[in-house]
Amino acid sequence: MPGDDRRRQDDYRQARIGAASALTGALIVLLLLDAAIPGYDVSPVTAAAILGAILALVGVEVRKSL
């Protein structure tokens, strides 16, 4: 059914946006902890991996909207 395909696409879109938002929040928290706590260091690899995941999720949305 065509309506089911559209609904499924909307569900996937919402899931990608929600995941990107959650990852953005986690990255902000990690960076704030890194700045606020002297002995706490966020690995650049960890920050880059989270940022890469965010960009991939947002990139799918940008590509699909074009």
SVG drawing of the C-alpha trace seen along z (x, -y; Angstrom):
<svg xmlns="http://www.w3.org/2000/svg" viewBox="-2 -24 46 26">
<polyline fill="none" stroke="black" stroke-width="0.4" points="0.0,0.0 1.4,-3.4 0.3,-5.0 2.2,-2.4 5.4,-3.2 5.1,-6.9 4.4,-6.2 7.5,-3.9 9.6,-6.6 8.4,-9.2 9.1,-6.8 12.7,-6.2 13.1,-10.0 12.0,-10.7 14.3,-7.9 17.3,-9.4 16.6,-12.9 16.0,-11.6 19.3,-9.7 21.2,-12.7 19.7,-14.8 20.6,-12.4 24.2,-12.0 24.5,-15.8 23.4,-16.1 25.8,-13.4 28.7,-15.1 27.8,-18.5 27.8,-16.8 31.1,-15.1 32.7,-18.4 31.3,-20.3 32.7,-17.7 36.0,-17.9 36.0,-21.7 34.7,-21.6 36.6,-18.8 40.4,-19.1 41.2,-15.4 38.5,-14.4 39.7,-14.2 37.5,-13.3 39.4,-11.3 39.5,-13.0 38.7,-9.7 35.5,-9.4 34.5,-12.9 35.2,-12.4 33.3,-9.1 30.2,-10.7 30.4,-13.7 30.8,-11.4 27.7,-9.5 25.8,-12.8 26.9,-14.0 26.0,-10.6 22.5,-10.7 21.9,-14.3 23.5,-13.7 20.9,-11.0 18.1,-13.5 19.6,-16.3 20.2,-13.9 16.6,-12.6 15.1,-16.1 16.8,-17.1"/>
</svg>
